């Protein structure tokens, strides 16, 4: 792997040993099947122990893994060569941090929108680390309106640290672009499925997260702010990110309990980067299962249900004044 985490080191060491044994067995024509089987079983048991008890900060690290499948990775696995990308917002420029276009999942033709990160430094710089400018959100709105015009459902892949906060982005109306995207998504008269595949960061994620169904991968995160940003604000110390991660409750289990997402999609042991096809199949199954029923709904009812879904989010507690009890 191109990126290693401290909590993964015991697994990586055993995997290296397993690889060496397999090479020795093949090159030396030696039967080491018993030893190989024992180490393979130990690796799987260790993965299960580690990845079923990750701390929130460790989950954030997995969600940001350089090899974690991106929007284009899933689109290729799900759509093959049928995906046609559309570029530009017709106002300023194209934004490589936001992928938009049309593709076909089996027999269903859909609009596809998603944040796009890179798998290495060069690609990340080109993709602006998955942080869209205003033109990215305007491009996504343009494609959404095309989907609405031709009555095609919309699939969204969310994976961003947040919208880009640079001077140029602010000058071109970043907050307006995000707000308008949220408003117009809420009014789209076609079904919308959203999948949080990595980081769901702040308004940059919510700008394209208004879906009839919102799903989240097991080791993805979804939060109003990054752990580092939260630590910098609350404690003036980025080193407190681990503490902030625990307080933010941004794991998939936390979001499901709070009613923010509809379901959690499991990942292979070790994270989605270890078996992208496994996750793509789970996403494809959801698309095939959910879209037909949503597409059968009258547009007015679809909008009503979407409105009710988001209005129902959030919990509060009324505390009675003890003097007036």
N, C-alpha and C positions, 0 to 999 in steps of 0.2 A: 504494500500500500504506500501511497505517496505521503500519507499523513498518519502519524501515530499519536495516540493519547496515552497518558500515564496509566490510566486504568486498563488499557488494552495490552500493556507490555507482557504480562504473563501469557496471554493468548498468542501474541506474535512470536514469542520465544518458542512455544510449543509447535506452532505452525512451521517455523523454520526447521526445527528438529524433525518434524514429520516429513518435510520436503527432502531433507538430507537422507533420511532413511529410505524413502522411495527411490531416490537417485541411486543410492548404494545398492538397493535390491535389484534394480534394473541393470545397472552397469556391471555389477559383480555377479549377477545371476545367483543371488542368495535369497533364500526364503525368509523374509522378515515380516510375513503377514501378521503374525501374532502381535509383534511389537507395534507395527503400524496401526492395527486395529485398536490396540489399547490406547495409544496416543490420540487417535482420532476421536475415540469415545470421551477421553479426558478433555479434549478441546471443546467438544459440544457441551459437556457438563459445565465447564468453566464459563463458556459463553452464556449459557442459561443463567447461571448464578449472577454473573456480572451485569448482563443487560436487562435482567428482570428486577434489578435493585439499583438502577442508576439514580444519582442525585440530580436535582433540577439543573445544576450547572453542567453536569456531565451530559445531560440530554441536549443542552444547548450546543455543546461541542459536536455531538453526533449530527445534529441538524445542520451544522455549518461545514461538515466534512467536505474537503475539496472534490472528492470522488462521488459525492452524493448525486444521484441522477437529477438532472435539470429538466426544465420544460421540454426542450428539444429532444432530450433522451427519451422521455415518455412518449412524446408525439411520434417519434420514429418507431418505437416499439408498438404503439397502438394504431397508428395510421399508415405505416409503411411509406410508400412514395406518393400517397394521395394528398399529402399536406401541401398547400400553396400559401406561401407567406406574402402578406401585404405590408408595404412599408410606407412611412411618412404620415404626418398628421394633416397635410394639405394647408398648413399654416406656417410652419417653421422648418422642421427637419424630421428625419427618422431618428428613432431612439433604439439602439441595439439592446438596451436593458429590458425592453418589452417586446415579446414575440406575439404577433397577431396574424391570423389567416383563417383558412378554411381547410378542413380535412374530413375524412370518413372513418368512423369507427364501425367496422362491420358494414351493416346496411344503413347506418345513420350518418347523414352528412351534418356537420356541426361547424360553428365558428369556434376558434381556439384562441385563447388569450393567456399569456403567462409571463411572469418575470423570468429573466434569463441571467444566470450567473455563469462564471467561467470555471474550468477545471484546472487552470494554471494561471500564473501571474499575467501573462500576456493577454489571455482571453478575458480575464477578470477586468483588466484595464479597459479593454475594448467594450465590455458589457457594463462598465461602471459598477462592478461588483453587484449587479442586480438592482441598482438603485435608479429608478426612472426619473427623467426630467418631465416637465409638464407635457412636452410633445409625446411622451410615451403614453400618458393617460389620455391625451386627445386622440392618439392613434387607436387606442383600445376602444374608445367611445365610437369612433368612426366605424370600426369593424362591428361593434355591437349593433349599431343602427342598420348596417347592411344585413346582419343576421335577422333583425326584426323585420326588415322590409321583405326578405325572402322566406320568412317564417322558419328559420333554422335555430335550433337550440344553441346555447353558449356553454362551453366548457372552459373553466378558468383554473390555472395552476399558479398557486401563490408561493413565492419564495424570494423574499427581499428583506434586508435589514431595515428598510424604510425608504421613503422617497428621498431623492438627492437634495441636501440642504444648501447647495452652493449658491453663490450670489446670482449667477446667470439664471438658475432655476427659479429663484425668488423673483427676479426681475420679469421673468416670463409668466408669472402667475401660478406658482406651484400650488398654493393653498386653494385657489379658485379651481384649478384643474382637478384636484382631489375631491373637493366638495361637489363639483358638477358631476363627476364620475359616479359618486355615491348616489346623488339625486337621480341621475338618468338610469342607472342600473336598477334602482328601486321601481322604475316605471317601464322597464322593458317587457313587452308583451309576449315574450318567448321564455321557455324554461332556462334556468341557469344552474349549473352544478359547479361548485367550487371545491378544489382540493388543495389543502395546505400541505405542501410536499417537503418544505424545509423550514425556513424562517418566515414567520408571519409578523412583520415588524411595523407597528404603529399605523398611521394613516396611509402609508405607502402600500400596505397590504389590504387594509379595509377599503381602499379606493376601488378595488376590483373584487371585493369579497361579499357583495350583496347577492347571495344566491338563494334559490329555493331549497337547496340542500347544501350544507357545508360539511365536508369531510376532512379529516386530519390524519396524517400518517402517525404511527405510534411514537416515533422519536422526533417529530416536528415540534415547533414551538409557535405560540401565537400570543402577542403581548402588545400593550400600548407603548412600550419602550424596551430597548435592549437592557440586559442586566448591567452592562458597563455604564450606559447612560443614566440608569436609575441610581447606581452607586455614586456616580459623579455628582448628581444633584443632591441626594440625601446625605451623603457622608463626605462629599468633596474628595473621594478617594476611589479610583477605579479598581483598586485591589479588593474592594468589598463586593465585587461582582458576584461571587459565590453566595453571599448573604442576600443580595438583591434578587438573585435567581430563585431562591427559596421563597422569598416574600411575594414575588410577582405571580406565582401559580400559573405559569405559562405552558405546562405540559398538557398533552392530549387528555390525560385522565382528569386534570383539573378543569379543562374547558368543557369536557363532556358533562361533568358533575354540575357545572354552572349553567348548562343549557345553551352554551355559545355555539357548539358544533352538534351535528346530528349523529355522528358515529366515528369510531376510530378504525383505521385500516391497519392491520398488523404488518410488521416488517420482518424480514428474515433475521435470524440471530446475528448480531453484529451491526445491523443497520441496513438501510436500503442500498447502499453502495456495494454491498456484498452480493446482491442478487436483484438487479433492477427488473428483470423479467417477472419475478415473483410479485413485486409491487405493481407493475404495469398490468398484470393479469387481474389483480384485485381491483384496480381502478376501472379496467375494462368491464369487469363483472357488474360493478355499481352502475356504470353508464348504461349498459344493456338492460339492467333491471329497472332503474329509476326513470330514464328518459321517456319510454313509451307512455307510462301513466301520467307524467307531467305534461307531455305533449297532447294528451287527450283532454286535458282540462280547458274549459273556455278561458280566454285571456283575462276577463274580468275577475273570475274566480282565482286564477293563478296569482294575479296581483294582490287580491284580498288576502290570500294565504301568506304571501311573502311579507306583506305589511304586518300581519298579525304575528308572524314568526319573530320579526325583529322587535316589535313593540313588547313582546312578552319577555324579552331578555332583561336580566338584572333582578336583584333581590334587595329588599330592604326590611328593616325591623323597626316597629313602633314600640318605643319604651314608654310605659305609663308613668306619669309623675307619682311618686310614692305618697305625696301629700294629698293627692286627689283620688287615691285608690279607693 
